[in-house]
């Protein structure tokens, strides 16, 4: 319950179920649109409230009170903004205001308080670039207001206050965020397992084409569409990121063995988790075999 990333996954899921139920109520059978919207809101509220009430004593990553909901990028956080808009559309203004207030704590932390806002669970990680871009765009489009004692960090015994708001810092943060994203992304290498992929650890020599390719790729594409005066290169890079993981699909017909990566009819339609560039096809096959033996979703039917 302390790991903030576990909440974002689910409020994104519930929000998309709300969208489906809103457009096609005949396709849902558990809850109606209002029910899924309430689950999305309640999970998002828990995301900000529950981890902050937990103190970790050693364990997986750190010791102390959990403030990752404010201080690091979590995947799918960009769903908070359409969720807030949906709550407003449905007449739940108080709930929308509550989430907006929490989100703005994070936006201000990224721009004004964080020493290094681009790390995530790991010091070298590409999870954050979706979230930091959403924060930068929000600050530019909605503006921020000065505050005093916005929230208290019990680890540092410090209040975060922002008595002066400087729009120029919002523009600079957007620029830094974009450059950091490009530095972690396959920009120069045009092979299919690098172009647009997220890079972590050993860069293009490590595994590529993970789910973070699409996350940071969305930021590259949106930046090209809204802020780049010469967008052609980054439009191509953004679309390459969004489409990159199709290279992991294992599919075919009987003549091709039902797939390039792991032949066999039972593997038709599966997808690998990532591409170990240093090992090539043999690495993909051995990784899938090890994952299957451990019962891990190294190859899964989607």
Residue pairs with C-beta under 8 A, 6 or more apart in sequence:
1 50
1 51
1 54
2 51
2 54
2 56
2 66
3 51
3 68
4 47
4 51
4 66
4 68
4 69
4 72
4 74
5 68
5 74
5 75
5 121
5 127
7 43
7 44
7 46
7 47
7 50
7 51
7 69
7 74
8 47
8 74
8 75
8 76
8 77
8 79
9 75
9 76
10 43
11 39
11 40
11 41
11 43
11 44
11 47
11 76
11 79
11 80
11 83
12 76
12 79
14 36
14 37
14 39
14 40
14 43
15 36
15 37
15 40
15 79
15 82
15 83
15 86
17 28
17 31
17 36
17 39
17 40
18 33
18 36
18 37
18 40
18 86
20 27
20 28
21 27
21 28
21 31
21 32
21 33
21 35
21 36
22 33
25 32
25 33
28 36
31 39
34 90
37 86
37 87
37 90
37 92
40 83
41 83
41 87
41 92
41 95
41 99
44 80
44 83
44 99
45 95
45 98
45 99
47 69
48 69
48 99
48 102
51 66
51 67
51 68
51 69
52 65
52 66
52 67
52 69
54 65
54 66
55 64
55 65
55 66
56 62
56 63
56 64
56 65
56 66
57 63
61 121
64 154
64 155
65 153
65 154
65 155
67 153
67 155
68 74
69 102
69 106
70 105
70 106
70 109
70 151
71 106
71 109
71 114
72 119
72 120
72 121
72 128
73 117
73 118
73 120
73 127
73 128
73 129
73 130
73 131
73 132
74 120
74 127
74 131
75 127
75 130
75 131
75 211
75 212
75 215
76 130
77 106
77 130
77 131
77 134
78 130
78 131
78 134
78 218
80 99
80 103
80 134
81 103
81 134
81 138
83 99
84 96
84 99
84 100
84 103
85 96
87 93
87 95
87 96
87 99
88 96
103 138
104 138
104 144
105 150
105 151
105 160
106 135
107 135
107 138
107 139
107 144
108 144
108 147
108 150
108 160
108 162
109 117
109 160
110 117
110 132
110 135
110 136
110 173
111 117
111 135
111 136
111 139
111 144
111 169
111 170
111 173
112 162
112 169
113 160
117 128
117 132
117 173
117 177
118 128
118 129
118 132
118 177
118 180
119 125
119 128
120 126
120 127
120 128
121 127
122 200
124 200
124 201
125 200
125 212
126 181
126 184
126 185
126 198
126 199
126 200
126 212
126 215
126 216
127 212
127 215
129 177
129 180
129 181
129 184
129 212
129 215
129 216
129 219
130 215
130 216
130 218
130 219
132 173
132 177
132 180
132 219
133 174
133 177
133 178
133 181
133 218
133 219
133 222
133 223
134 219
135 173
136 170
136 173
136 174
136 177
137 174
137 222
137 226
139 170
139 173
140 167
140 170
140 171
140 174
143 165
143 167
144 162
144 165
144 170
145 165
146 162
146 163
146 164
146 165
147 161
147 162
147 163
148 161
148 163
149 159
149 160
149 161
150 159
150 160
150 161
150 162
151 159
151 160
152 158
152 159
152 160
153 159
153 160
174 223
174 227
177 219
178 219
178 220
178 223
178 227
181 216
181 219
181 220
182 220
182 237
184 198
184 199
184 200
184 216
185 196
185 197
185 198
185 199
185 216
185 217
185 220
185 237
185 241
186 194
186 195
186 196
186 197
186 199
186 204
186 208
186 240
187 237
189 195
189 204
192 244
192 247
193 208
193 209
193 247
193 275
193 277
194 204
194 208
194 277
195 237
195 240
195 244
196 213
196 217
196 237
196 238
196 239
196 240
196 241
196 242
196 243
196 244
197 204
197 208
197 209
197 210
197 213
197 241
197 244
197 275
198 208
198 210
198 212
198 213
198 215
198 216
198 241
199 206
199 208
200 206
200 207
200 210
200 212
201 207
202 278
204 277
205 277
205 278
206 276
206 277
206 278
207 274
207 275
207 276
207 277
208 274
208 275
208 277
209 244
209 245
209 247
209 248
209 274
209 275
210 245
210 273
210 274
211 245
213 241
213 244
213 245
214 241
214 242
214 244
214 245
216 241
217 237
217 238
217 239
217 240
217 241
217 242
217 244
218 238
218 241
218 242
220 234
220 237
220 238
220 241
221 234
221 235
221 238
221 239
221 241
221 242
222 238
223 234
223 238
224 231
224 234
224 235
224 237
224 238
225 231
225 235
228 234
245 271
247 275
248 261
248 271
248 272
248 273
248 274
248 275
249 269
249 270
249 271
250 258
250 259
250 260
250 261
250 262
250 267
250 268
250 269
250 270
250 271
250 272
250 299
251 258
251 259
251 268
251 269
251 270
252 258
252 259
252 260
252 268
254 265
256 263
257 263
257 264
258 264
258 265
258 267
258 268
259 267
259 268
259 270
260 281
261 267
261 272
261 281
261 284
261 285
261 288
262 270
262 284
262 285
262 288
262 289
262 299
267 299
269 301
269 302
270 299
270 300
270 301
270 302
271 299
271 300
271 302
272 284
272 287
272 288
272 298
272 299
273 287
273 291
273 297
273 298
274 287
275 283
275 284
276 283
276 284
276 287
279 286
287 298
288 298
288 299
290 298
291 297
291 298
291 299
292 298
292 299
